[in-house]
Every structure is written in structure tokens, then in C-alpha cells.
Amino acid sequence: MLSKKKFHRLTERNKLVVAAIEGLDRVTGIILTEQQMITFLTETGFLSTLTSYGDCDTTLREMMATSMSERLVGEGWPDHTIGEEGFKGFIHRVHVSAVEAGYQTR
């Protein structure tokens, strides 16, 4: 049986993982399962960052988006200088690679 303290830590971690899933989706349109997000956060080192921040803020969302796009297409997340058409093409490439990697997209 889980102690109240351990249960609370697990519950808080789950809330942070869900916040990370929503944050990555908001920026990239890529939707990870909880297990996929835990793996991503662990492999990238963002799990400790998320835990220390206590929230998935704008900075962390942008860092996760860059890391995910680098993993999927070998490019960092673009800035506004890419233009609308360039961004659409980038998102298309990222989403195709995300689906191939087993993630969902919207």
C-alpha cells in the first residue's frame, strides 16, 4: 500500500506529466501518451526541470518543442522569420515524422 506522502508525490508527478503533454500539444500539435511523455522527459532530462519548475511554463514548452523537432526532423523549432508557408511545411514534416514515431497529431 502506498503511503500518503508517496501517493501525493505520484499524483503531483502525474499532474506535471499531463501539463507537459498539454504544453507540447499546444506548441507542436503532437500528442503523447503519459508513458511516451515520461520517456521523452526522462531521455531529454526535462523531467527534473519540470519537477523543479513545478509547472510546464512557456520556456519549458519551447524547450520541449525544440527537442522534439530535433529528434523527429533534425531541426530546432523555428522562429517567426521562417514565414507562414515555411512554418506550414515544417509542421507537416514534423507531424509526418511524429506519426511514424508512434505519436498522435492534431
Backbone as XML, in Angstrom:
<?xml version="1.0"?>
<chain id="A" units="angstrom">
  <residue number="1" name="MET">
    <atom name="N" x="0.834" y="-1.177" z="0.000"/>
    <atom name="CA" x="0.000" y="0.000" z="0.000"/>
    <atom name="C" x="0.883" y="1.247" z="0.000"/>
  </residue>
  <residue number="2" name="LEU">
    <atom name="N" x="0.500" y="2.245" z="-0.788"/>
    <atom name="CA" x="1.247" y="3.490" z="-0.877"/>
    <atom name="C" x="0.996" y="4.370" z="0.337"/>
  </residue>
  <residue number="3" name="SER">
    <atom name="N" x="2.070" y="4.975" z="0.811"/>
    <atom name="CA" x="1.891" y="5.944" z="1.885"/>
    <atom name="C" x="1.261" y="7.204" z="1.301"/>
  </residue>
  <residue number="4" name="LYS">
    <atom name="N" x="0.675" y="8.013" z="2.168"/>
    <atom name="CA" x="0.061" y="9.263" z="1.692"/>
    <atom name="C" x="1.098" y="10.150" z="1.019"/>
  </residue>
  <residue number="5" name="LYS">
    <atom name="N" x="2.292" y="10.201" z="1.591"/>
    <atom name="CA" x="3.349" y="11.053" z="1.039"/>
    <atom name="C" x="3.754" y="10.569" z="-0.360"/>
  </residue>
  <residue number="6" name="LYS">
    <atom name="N" x="3.964" y="9.257" z="-0.517"/>
    <atom name="CA" x="4.352" y="8.720" z="-1.820"/>
    <atom name="C" x="3.216" y="8.890" z="-2.827"/>
  </residue>
  <residue number="7" name="PHE">
    <atom name="N" x="1.975" y="8.653" z="-2.394"/>
    <atom name="CA" x="0.830" y="8.836" z="-3.272"/>
    <atom name="C" x="0.743" y="10.290" z="-3.737"/>
  </residue>
  <residue number="8" name="HIS">
    <atom name="N" x="0.967" y="11.229" z="-2.829"/>
    <atom name="CA" x="0.927" y="12.653" z="-3.176"/>
    <atom name="C" x="1.995" y="12.983" z="-4.207"/>
  </residue>
  <residue number="9" name="ARG">
    <atom name="N" x="3.230" y="12.453" z="-4.014"/>
    <atom name="CA" x="4.307" y="12.703" z="-4.979"/>
    <atom name="C" x="3.949" y="12.142" z="-6.348"/>
  </residue>
  <residue number="10" name="LEU">
    <atom name="N" x="3.388" y="10.923" z="-6.378"/>
    <atom name="CA" x="2.982" y="10.317" z="-7.653"/>
    <atom name="C" x="1.878" y="11.134" z="-8.313"/>
  </residue>
  <residue number="11" name="THR">
    <atom name="N" x="0.917" y="11.581" z="-7.511"/>
    <atom name="CA" x="-0.180" y="12.377" z="-8.036"/>
    <atom name="C" x="0.347" y="13.695" z="-8.601"/>
  </residue>
  <residue number="12" name="GLU">
    <atom name="N" x="1.242" y="14.350" z="-7.885"/>
    <atom name="CA" x="1.821" y="15.606" z="-8.368"/>
    <atom name="C" x="2.621" y="15.371" z="-9.650"/>
  </residue>
  <residue number="13" name="ARG">
    <atom name="N" x="3.370" y="14.276" z="-9.701"/>
    <atom name="CA" x="4.137" y="13.972" z="-10.912"/>
    <atom name="C" x="3.191" y="13.739" z="-12.079"/>
  </residue>
  <residue number="14" name="ASN">
    <atom name="N" x="2.093" y="13.013" z="-11.854"/>
    <atom name="CA" x="1.129" y="12.776" z="-12.923"/>
    <atom name="C" x="0.545" y="14.090" z="-13.429"/>
  </residue>
  <residue number="15" name="LYS">
    <atom name="N" x="0.251" y="15.013" z="-12.530"/>
    <atom name="CA" x="-0.268" y="16.320" z="-12.940"/>
    <atom name="C" x="0.744" y="17.055" z="-13.803"/>
  </residue>
  <residue number="16" name="LEU">
    <atom name="N" x="2.020" y="16.973" z="-13.432"/>
    <atom name="CA" x="3.063" y="17.636" z="-14.212"/>
    <atom name="C" x="3.227" y="16.978" z="-15.579"/>
  </residue>
  <residue number="17" name="VAL">
    <atom name="N" x="3.123" y="15.657" z="-15.630"/>
    <atom name="CA" x="3.232" y="14.949" z="-16.908"/>
    <atom name="C" x="2.070" y="15.336" z="-17.819"/>
  </residue>
  <residue number="18" name="VAL">
    <atom name="N" x="0.872" y="15.405" z="-17.270"/>
    <atom name="CA" x="-0.292" y="15.821" z="-18.061"/>
    <atom name="C" x="-0.100" y="17.263" z="-18.541"/>
  </residue>
  <residue number="19" name="ALA">
    <atom name="N" x="0.431" y="18.130" z="-17.679"/>
    <atom name="CA" x="0.700" y="19.520" z="-18.085"/>
    <atom name="C" x="1.721" y="19.558" z="-19.211"/>
  </residue>
  <residue number="20" name="ALA">
    <atom name="N" x="2.716" y="18.684" z="-19.163"/>
    <atom name="CA" x="3.724" y="18.623" z="-20.229"/>
    <atom name="C" x="3.112" y="18.130" z="-21.534"/>
  </residue>
  <residue number="21" name="ILE">
    <atom name="N" x="2.229" y="17.129" z="-21.447"/>
    <atom name="CA" x="1.544" y="16.623" z="-22.643"/>
    <atom name="C" x="0.743" y="17.754" z="-23.282"/>
  </residue>
  <residue number="22" name="GLU">
    <atom name="N" x="-0.017" y="18.467" z="-22.468"/>
    <atom name="CA" x="-0.832" y="19.579" z="-22.984"/>
    <atom name="C" x="0.042" y="20.696" z="-23.528"/>
  </residue>
  <residue number="23" name="GLY">
    <atom name="N" x="1.152" y="20.977" z="-22.857"/>
    <atom name="CA" x="2.052" y="22.036" z="-23.312"/>
    <atom name="C" x="2.699" y="21.722" z="-24.646"/>
  </residue>
  <residue number="24" name="LEU">
    <atom name="N" x="3.176" y="20.477" z="-24.800"/>
    <atom name="CA" x="3.789" y="20.086" z="-26.065"/>
    <atom name="C" x="2.759" y="20.101" z="-27.186"/>
  </residue>
  <residue number="25" name="ASP">
    <atom name="N" x="1.557" y="19.622" z="-26.890"/>
    <atom name="CA" x="0.479" y="19.639" z="-27.877"/>
    <atom name="C" x="0.169" y="21.069" z="-28.302"/>
  </residue>
  <residue number="26" name="ARG">
    <atom name="N" x="0.100" y="21.977" z="-27.345"/>
    <atom name="CA" x="-0.249" y="23.370" z="-27.649"/>
    <atom name="C" x="0.753" y="24.006" z="-28.610"/>
  </residue>
  <residue number="27" name="VAL">
    <atom name="N" x="2.033" y="23.683" z="-28.447"/>
    <atom name="CA" x="3.061" y="24.281" z="-29.300"/>
    <atom name="C" x="3.216" y="23.529" z="-30.619"/>
  </residue>
  <residue number="28" name="THR">
    <atom name="N" x="3.203" y="22.188" z="-30.562"/>
    <atom name="CA" x="3.579" y="21.398" z="-31.738"/>
    <atom name="C" x="2.436" y="20.686" z="-32.438"/>
  </residue>
  <residue number="29" name="GLY">
    <atom name="N" x="1.338" y="20.464" z="-31.724"/>
    <atom name="CA" x="0.265" y="19.652" z="-32.287"/>
    <atom name="C" x="0.561" y="18.171" z="-32.204"/>
  </residue>
  <residue number="30" name="ILE">
    <atom name="N" x="1.582" y="17.805" z="-31.419"/>
    <atom name="CA" x="1.933" y="16.399" z="-31.210"/>
    <atom name="C" x="1.396" y="15.986" z="-29.847"/>
  </residue>
  <residue number="31" name="ILE">
    <atom name="N" x="0.697" y="14.842" z="-29.821"/>
    <atom name="CA" x="0.065" y="14.377" z="-28.597"/>
    <atom name="C" x="0.726" y="13.071" z="-28.169"/>
  </residue>
  <residue number="32" name="LEU">
    <atom name="N" x="1.354" y="13.087" z="-27.008"/>
    <atom name="CA" x="1.996" y="11.899" z="-26.471"/>
    <atom name="C" x="1.114" y="11.279" z="-25.394"/>
  </residue>
  <residue number="33" name="THR">
    <atom name="N" x="1.234" y="9.972" z="-25.222"/>
    <atom name="CA" x="0.593" y="9.314" z="-24.088"/>
    <atom name="C" x="1.410" y="9.648" z="-22.841"/>
  </residue>
  <residue number="34" name="GLU">
    <atom name="N" x="0.865" y="9.331" z="-21.680"/>
    <atom name="CA" x="1.625" y="9.593" z="-20.452"/>
    <atom name="C" x="2.958" y="8.850" z="-20.473"/>
  </residue>
  <residue number="35" name="GLN">
    <atom name="N" x="2.953" y="7.584" z="-20.877"/>
    <atom name="CA" x="4.198" y="6.817" z="-20.894"/>
    <atom name="C" x="5.185" y="7.387" z="-21.913"/>
  </residue>
  <residue number="36" name="GLN">
    <atom name="N" x="4.708" y="7.777" z="-23.084"/>
    <atom name="CA" x="5.594" y="8.389" z="-24.077"/>
    <atom name="C" x="6.197" y="9.676" z="-23.531"/>
  </residue>
  <residue number="37" name="MET">
    <atom name="N" x="5.391" y="10.479" z="-22.832"/>
    <atom name="CA" x="5.901" y="11.732" z="-22.280"/>
    <atom name="C" x="6.917" y="11.472" z="-21.180"/>
  </residue>
  <residue number="38" name="ILE">
    <atom name="N" x="6.651" y="10.495" z="-20.322"/>
    <atom name="CA" x="7.617" y="10.178" z="-19.265"/>
    <atom name="C" x="8.946" y="9.749" z="-19.884"/>
  </residue>
  <residue number="39" name="THR">
    <atom name="N" x="8.879" y="8.926" z="-20.919"/>
    <atom name="CA" x="10.099" y="8.502" z="-21.621"/>
    <atom name="C" x="10.812" y="9.701" z="-22.222"/>
  </residue>
  <residue number="40" name="PHE">
    <atom name="N" x="10.079" y="10.567" z="-22.912"/>
    <atom name="CA" x="10.661" y="11.767" z="-23.523"/>
    <atom name="C" x="11.298" y="12.665" z="-22.459"/>
  </residue>
  <residue number="41" name="LEU">
    <atom name="N" x="10.562" y="12.923" z="-21.388"/>
    <atom name="CA" x="11.076" y="13.790" z="-20.326"/>
    <atom name="C" x="12.320" y="13.201" z="-19.683"/>
  </residue>
  <residue number="42" name="THR">
    <atom name="N" x="12.331" y="11.891" z="-19.494"/>
    <atom name="CA" x="13.477" y="11.222" z="-18.871"/>
    <atom name="C" x="14.688" y="11.256" z="-19.798"/>
  </residue>
  <residue number="43" name="GLU">
    <atom name="N" x="14.489" y="10.900" z="-21.061"/>
    <atom name="CA" x="15.599" y="10.847" z="-22.019"/>
    <atom name="C" x="16.205" y="12.221" z="-22.279"/>
  </residue>
  <residue number="44" name="THR">
    <atom name="N" x="15.395" y="13.255" z="-22.231"/>
    <atom name="CA" x="15.887" y="14.607" z="-22.517"/>
    <atom name="C" x="16.365" y="15.346" z="-21.273"/>
  </residue>
  <residue number="45" name="GLY">
    <atom name="N" x="16.091" y="14.795" z="-20.103"/>
    <atom name="CA" x="16.469" y="15.476" z="-18.867"/>
    <atom name="C" x="15.460" y="16.513" z="-18.413"/>
  </residue>
  <residue number="46" name="PHE">
    <atom name="N" x="14.349" y="16.617" z="-19.131"/>
    <atom name="CA" x="13.341" y="17.620" z="-18.776"/>
    <atom name="C" x="12.493" y="17.219" z="-17.573"/>
  </residue>
  <residue number="47" name="LEU">
    <atom name="N" x="12.534" y="15.945" z="-17.174"/>
    <atom name="CA" x="11.726" y="15.525" z="-16.029"/>
    <atom name="C" x="12.160" y="16.262" z="-14.772"/>
  </residue>
  <residue number="48" name="SER">
    <atom name="N" x="13.469" y="16.372" z="-14.562"/>
    <atom name="CA" x="13.949" y="17.100" z="-13.380"/>
    <atom name="C" x="13.651" y="18.591" z="-13.504"/>
  </residue>
  <residue number="49" name="THR">
    <atom name="N" x="13.744" y="19.120" z="-14.714"/>
    <atom name="CA" x="13.417" y="20.532" z="-14.934"/>
    <atom name="C" x="11.947" y="20.785" z="-14.636"/>
  </residue>
  <residue number="50" name="LEU">
    <atom name="N" x="11.080" y="19.929" z="-15.145"/>
    <atom name="CA" x="9.647" y="20.061" z="-14.913"/>
    <atom name="C" x="9.331" y="19.977" z="-13.425"/>
  </residue>
  <residue number="51" name="THR">
    <atom name="N" x="9.959" y="19.038" z="-12.751"/>
    <atom name="CA" x="9.733" y="18.867" z="-11.320"/>
    <atom name="C" x="10.211" y="20.088" z="-10.543"/>
  </residue>
  <residue number="52" name="SER">
    <atom name="N" x="11.370" y="20.621" z="-10.908"/>
    <atom name="CA" x="11.868" y="21.792" z="-10.176"/>
    <atom name="C" x="11.063" y="23.048" z="-10.493"/>
  </residue>
  <residue number="53" name="TYR">
    <atom name="N" x="10.596" y="23.203" z="-11.746"/>
    <atom name="CA" x="9.740" y="24.340" z="-12.100"/>
    <atom name="C" x="8.379" y="24.229" z="-11.419"/>
  </residue>
  <residue number="54" name="GLY">
    <atom name="N" x="7.881" y="22.984" z="-11.328"/>
    <atom name="CA" x="6.561" y="22.761" z="-10.749"/>
    <atom name="C" x="5.425" y="23.108" z="-11.690"/>
  </residue>
  <residue number="55" name="ASP">
    <atom name="N" x="5.773" y="23.415" z="-12.949"/>
    <atom name="CA" x="4.772" y="23.783" z="-13.950"/>
    <atom name="C" x="5.420" y="23.675" z="-15.320"/>
  </residue>
  <residue number="56" name="CYS">
    <atom name="N" x="4.603" y="23.532" z="-16.331"/>
    <atom name="CA" x="5.109" y="23.483" z="-17.697"/>
    <atom name="C" x="4.906" y="24.867" z="-18.305"/>
  </residue>
  <residue number="57" name="ASP">
    <atom name="N" x="5.820" y="25.770" z="-18.000"/>
    <atom name="CA" x="5.673" y="27.150" z="-18.450"/>
    <atom name="C" x="6.132" y="27.326" z="-19.895"/>
  </residue>
  <residue number="58" name="THR">
    <atom name="N" x="6.028" y="28.533" z="-20.393"/>
    <atom name="CA" x="6.352" y="28.836" z="-21.791"/>
    <atom name="C" x="7.772" y="28.418" z="-22.150"/>
  </residue>
  <residue number="59" name="THR">
    <atom name="N" x="8.718" y="28.708" z="-21.291"/>
    <atom name="CA" x="10.112" y="28.365" z="-21.568"/>
    <atom name="C" x="10.285" y="26.865" z="-21.730"/>
  </residue>
  <residue number="60" name="LEU">
    <atom name="N" x="9.712" y="26.102" z="-20.820"/>
    <atom name="CA" x="9.838" y="24.653" z="-20.894"/>
    <atom name="C" x="9.099" y="24.097" z="-22.114"/>
  </residue>
  <residue number="61" name="ARG">
    <atom name="N" x="7.937" y="24.651" z="-22.430"/>
    <atom name="CA" x="7.212" y="24.196" z="-23.635"/>
    <atom name="C" x="8.051" y="24.417" z="-24.878"/>
  </residue>
  <residue number="62" name="GLU">
    <atom name="N" x="8.694" y="25.567" z="-24.976"/>
    <atom name="CA" x="9.534" y="25.867" z="-26.135"/>
    <atom name="C" x="10.749" y="24.941" z="-26.189"/>
  </residue>
  <residue number="63" name="MET">
    <atom name="N" x="11.340" y="24.655" z="-25.029"/>
    <atom name="CA" x="12.483" y="23.742" z="-24.984"/>
    <atom name="C" x="12.070" y="22.339" z="-25.416"/>
  </residue>
  <residue number="64" name="MET">
    <atom name="N" x="10.900" y="21.893" z="-24.962"/>
    <atom name="CA" x="10.407" y="20.574" z="-25.353"/>
    <atom name="C" x="10.103" y="20.524" z="-26.849"/>
  </residue>
  <residue number="65" name="ALA">
    <atom name="N" x="9.505" y="21.584" z="-27.388"/>
    <atom name="CA" x="9.195" y="21.631" z="-28.820"/>
    <atom name="C" x="10.472" y="21.541" z="-29.646"/>
  </residue>
  <residue number="66" name="THR">
    <atom name="N" x="11.493" y="22.268" z="-29.236"/>
    <atom name="CA" x="12.771" y="22.233" z="-29.949"/>
    <atom name="C" x="13.387" y="20.849" z="-29.879"/>
  </residue>
  <residue number="67" name="SER">
    <atom name="N" x="13.388" y="20.264" z="-28.700"/>
    <atom name="CA" x="13.958" y="18.924" z="-28.543"/>
    <atom name="C" x="13.196" y="17.898" z="-29.373"/>
  </residue>
  <residue number="68" name="MET">
    <atom name="N" x="11.877" y="17.971" z="-29.358"/>
    <atom name="CA" x="11.069" y="17.018" z="-30.124"/>
    <atom name="C" x="11.312" y="17.189" z="-31.614"/>
  </residue>
  <residue number="69" name="SER">
    <atom name="N" x="11.345" y="18.425" z="-32.102"/>
    <atom name="CA" x="11.555" y="18.621" z="-33.544"/>
    <atom name="C" x="12.961" y="18.185" z="-33.956"/>
  </residue>
  <residue number="70" name="GLU">
    <atom name="N" x="13.941" y="18.383" z="-33.077"/>
    <atom name="CA" x="15.292" y="17.910" z="-33.385"/>
    <atom name="C" x="15.320" y="16.390" z="-33.488"/>
  </residue>
  <residue number="71" name="ARG">
    <atom name="N" x="14.585" y="15.717" z="-32.612"/>
    <atom name="CA" x="14.511" y="14.254" z="-32.657"/>
    <atom name="C" x="13.807" y="13.771" z="-33.919"/>
  </residue>
  <residue number="72" name="LEU">
    <atom name="N" x="12.760" y="14.467" z="-34.304"/>
    <atom name="CA" x="11.927" y="13.985" z="-35.415"/>
    <atom name="C" x="12.459" y="14.359" z="-36.783"/>
  </residue>
  <residue number="73" name="VAL">
    <atom name="N" x="12.934" y="15.594" z="-36.950"/>
    <atom name="CA" x="13.358" y="16.042" z="-38.281"/>
    <atom name="C" x="14.768" y="16.617" z="-38.314"/>
  </residue>
  <residue number="74" name="GLY">
    <atom name="N" x="15.452" y="16.579" z="-37.178"/>
    <atom name="CA" x="16.828" y="17.056" z="-37.150"/>
    <atom name="C" x="16.978" y="18.563" z="-37.201"/>
  </residue>
  <residue number="75" name="GLU">
    <atom name="N" x="15.902" y="19.274" z="-36.905"/>
    <atom name="CA" x="15.925" y="20.743" z="-36.904"/>
    <atom name="C" x="15.290" y="21.260" z="-35.631"/>
  </residue>
  <residue number="76" name="GLY">
    <atom name="N" x="15.804" y="22.385" z="-35.128"/>
    <atom name="CA" x="15.180" y="23.019" z="-33.984"/>
    <atom name="C" x="13.866" y="23.675" z="-34.366"/>
  </residue>
  <residue number="77" name="TRP">
    <atom name="N" x="13.107" y="24.054" z="-33.350"/>
    <atom name="CA" x="11.821" y="24.713" z="-33.598"/>
    <atom name="C" x="12.086" y="26.078" z="-34.215"/>
  </residue>
  <residue number="78" name="PRO">
    <atom name="N" x="11.418" y="26.417" z="-35.309"/>
    <atom name="CA" x="11.711" y="27.682" z="-35.997"/>
    <atom name="C" x="11.153" y="28.897" z="-35.264"/>
  </residue>
  <residue number="79" name="ASP">
    <atom name="N" x="11.733" y="30.043" z="-35.592"/>
    <atom name="CA" x="11.175" y="31.296" z="-35.071"/>
    <atom name="C" x="10.313" y="31.941" z="-36.158"/>
  </residue>
  <residue number="80" name="HIS">
    <atom name="N" x="9.849" y="33.128" z="-35.893"/>
    <atom name="CA" x="8.913" y="33.816" z="-36.803"/>
    <atom name="C" x="9.509" y="34.157" z="-38.165"/>
  </residue>
  <residue number="81" name="THR">
    <atom name="N" x="10.837" y="34.133" z="-38.287"/>
    <atom name="CA" x="11.467" y="34.531" z="-39.550"/>
    <atom name="C" x="11.256" y="33.509" z="-40.669"/>
  </residue>
  <residue number="82" name="ILE">
    <atom name="N" x="10.771" y="32.325" z="-40.332"/>
    <atom name="CA" x="10.566" y="31.283" z="-41.340"/>
    <atom name="C" x="9.382" y="31.604" z="-42.258"/>
  </residue>
  <residue number="83" name="GLY">
    <atom name="N" x="8.460" y="32.437" z="-41.816"/>
    <atom name="CA" x="7.292" y="32.787" z="-42.612"/>
    <atom name="C" x="6.200" y="31.732" z="-42.509"/>
  </residue>
  <residue number="84" name="GLU">
    <atom name="N" x="5.002" y="32.125" z="-42.891"/>
    <atom name="CA" x="3.844" y="31.240" z="-42.745"/>
    <atom name="C" x="3.972" y="29.968" z="-43.582"/>
  </residue>
  <residue number="85" name="GLU">
    <atom name="N" x="4.361" y="30.091" z="-44.838"/>
    <atom name="CA" x="4.479" y="28.913" z="-45.705"/>
    <atom name="C" x="5.594" y="27.993" z="-45.232"/>
  </residue>
  <residue number="86" name="GLY">
    <atom name="N" x="6.703" y="28.589" z="-44.822"/>
    <atom name="CA" x="7.803" y="27.788" z="-44.289"/>
    <atom name="C" x="7.393" y="27.037" z="-43.040"/>
  </residue>
  <residue number="87" name="PHE">
    <atom name="N" x="6.610" y="27.711" z="-42.187"/>
    <atom name="CA" x="6.150" y="27.080" z="-40.958"/>
    <atom name="C" x="5.192" y="25.934" z="-41.255"/>
  </residue>
  <residue number="88" name="LYS">
    <atom name="N" x="4.297" y="26.137" z="-42.210"/>
    <atom name="CA" x="3.362" y="25.065" z="-42.582"/>
    <atom name="C" x="4.123" y="23.835" z="-43.074"/>
  </residue>
  <residue number="89" name="GLY">
    <atom name="N" x="5.138" y="24.046" z="-43.902"/>
    <atom name="CA" x="5.951" y="22.937" z="-44.399"/>
    <atom name="C" x="6.705" y="22.241" z="-43.275"/>
  </residue>
  <residue number="90" name="PHE">
    <atom name="N" x="7.226" y="23.042" z="-42.345"/>
    <atom name="CA" x="7.945" y="22.482" z="-41.202"/>
    <atom name="C" x="7.006" y="21.618" z="-40.359"/>
  </residue>
  <residue number="91" name="ILE">
    <atom name="N" x="5.833" y="22.154" z="-40.036"/>
    <atom name="CA" x="4.859" y="21.419" z="-39.226"/>
    <atom name="C" x="4.462" y="20.121" z="-39.925"/>
  </residue>
  <residue number="92" name="HIS">
    <atom name="N" x="4.275" y="20.180" z="-41.231"/>
    <atom name="CA" x="3.922" y="18.967" z="-41.970"/>
    <atom name="C" x="5.004" y="17.903" z="-41.808"/>
  </residue>
  <residue number="93" name="ARG">
    <atom name="N" x="6.261" y="18.289" z="-41.987"/>
    <atom name="CA" x="7.369" y="17.331" z="-41.834"/>
    <atom name="C" x="7.428" y="16.767" z="-40.423"/>
  </residue>
  <residue number="94" name="VAL">
    <atom name="N" x="7.248" y="17.636" z="-39.436"/>
    <atom name="CA" x="7.282" y="17.197" z="-38.038"/>
    <atom name="C" x="6.142" y="16.221" z="-37.762"/>
  </residue>
  <residue number="95" name="HIS">
    <atom name="N" x="4.944" y="16.539" z="-38.234"/>
    <atom name="CA" x="3.790" y="15.673" z="-37.981"/>
    <atom name="C" x="3.927" y="14.319" z="-38.672"/>
  </residue>
  <residue number="96" name="VAL">
    <atom name="N" x="4.433" y="14.299" z="-39.894"/>
    <atom name="CA" x="4.649" y="13.027" z="-40.595"/>
    <atom name="C" x="5.638" y="12.173" z="-39.806"/>
  </residue>
  <residue number="97" name="SER">
    <atom name="N" x="6.727" y="12.776" z="-39.362"/>
    <atom name="CA" x="7.727" y="12.044" z="-38.582"/>
    <atom name="C" x="7.174" y="11.613" z="-37.224"/>
  </residue>
  <residue number="98" name="ALA">
    <atom name="N" x="6.334" y="12.445" z="-36.631"/>
    <atom name="CA" x="5.734" y="12.102" z="-35.335"/>
    <atom name="C" x="4.847" y="10.874" z="-35.452"/>
  </residue>
  <residue number="99" name="VAL">
    <atom name="N" x="4.040" y="10.828" z="-36.484"/>
    <atom name="CA" x="3.163" y="9.672" z="-36.703"/>
    <atom name="C" x="4.012" y="8.426" z="-36.937"/>
  </residue>
  <residue number="100" name="GLU">
    <atom name="N" x="5.070" y="8.554" z="-37.723"/>
    <atom name="CA" x="5.967" y="7.419" z="-37.964"/>
    <atom name="C" x="6.624" y="6.941" z="-36.672"/>
  </residue>
  <residue number="101" name="ALA">
    <atom name="N" x="6.837" y="7.862" z="-35.717"/>
    <atom name="CA" x="7.444" y="7.522" z="-34.430"/>
    <atom name="C" x="6.425" y="6.973" z="-33.427"/>
  </residue>
  <residue number="102" name="GLY">
    <atom name="N" x="5.149" y="6.934" z="-33.822"/>
    <atom name="CA" x="4.131" y="6.367" z="-32.950"/>
    <atom name="C" x="3.352" y="7.369" z="-32.113"/>
  </residue>
  <residue number="103" name="TYR">
    <atom name="N" x="3.503" y="8.656" z="-32.425"/>
    <atom name="CA" x="2.767" y="9.693" z="-31.715"/>
    <atom name="C" x="1.502" y="10.065" z="-32.496"/>
  </residue>
  <residue number="104" name="GLN">
    <atom name="N" x="0.580" y="10.699" z="-31.824"/>
    <atom name="CA" x="-0.610" y="11.240" z="-32.492"/>
    <atom name="C" x="-0.370" y="12.715" z="-32.793"/>
  </residue>
  <residue number="105" name="THR">
    <atom name="N" x="-1.083" y="13.213" z="-33.791"/>
    <atom name="CA" x="-1.012" y="14.645" z="-34.099"/>
    <atom name="C" x="-2.428" y="15.158" z="-34.288"/>
  </residue>
  <residue number="106" name="ARG">
    <atom name="N" x="-2.553" y="16.459" z="-34.231"/>
    <atom name="CA" x="-3.872" y="17.066" z="-34.498"/>
    <atom name="C" x="-3.756" y="18.019" z="-35.653"/>
  </residue>
</chain>
